[in-house]
Amino acid sequence: MATRRVVHIKRKTAGMQIQGLLKLDGTGKTQIKTGIEFLDHALTQFAFHGCFDLTLRCKSDAQAGKHHTNEDSAIALGEAFQQALGDKRGIQRYGCAFVPMDETEVRVDLDIGNRYFFSGLRRSEVMPVTGQPHEDSDYSYRDLKDFLSSFSRSLGMNLHVSVLYPGQDLHHEAEAIFKALGRAMDQATQTDRRRKNAPSIKGLL
């Protein structure tokens, strides 16, 4: 249950247990341990640049594997944002952020309007973010795409991710995407004192 835009994160499936806390109006404090090293780093960047306080802990058995940990973490986080935003009265709703990182630059556009759509990442999905030519790295572009799609679906969000300048290091692209996602989410979840209802001419999202 959300109180003052704070919500406890809890998701339990066969072989997977996720717990944590999300505070929308935070300062970027994090305690994240998913069991996937790069995802921990990426979500830390996401929360820091979005000024969200985020605690996330995942426990899984051997059969759950990286794929389910990645997907369930995204679903749990999306559900937490959905609950923390409540009826979405007064929120900005839309967010857009450009983030450069060394040789690469990305753009994230989003609409928290209770409609799901995801597009972007027109790179080879099997290329890992470490830049190595194999799939068994800590985190690949396929994992990144699955996370972003699952996150936006569970939140009810329209999400477009554009890589404006491809990087020589795919780690830079993925990290820039999570930073931009955090900044765009911060913008979209901020409240506008001029608005009393949900940001839609229908009065309801």
Buried (B, 14 or more C-beta within 10 A) or exposed (E): EBEEBBBBBEBEBEBBBBBBBBBBBBEBBBBBBBBBEBBBBBBBBBBBBBBBBBBBBBBBEEEBEBEBBBBBBBBBBBBBBBBBBEEBBBBBBBBBBBBBBEEBBBBBBBBBBBEBBBEBBEBEBEBBBBEEEEEEBBBBBBBBBBBBBBBBBBBBBBBBBBBEEBBEBBBBBBBBBBBBBBBBBBBBBBBEEEEEBBBEEEEEB
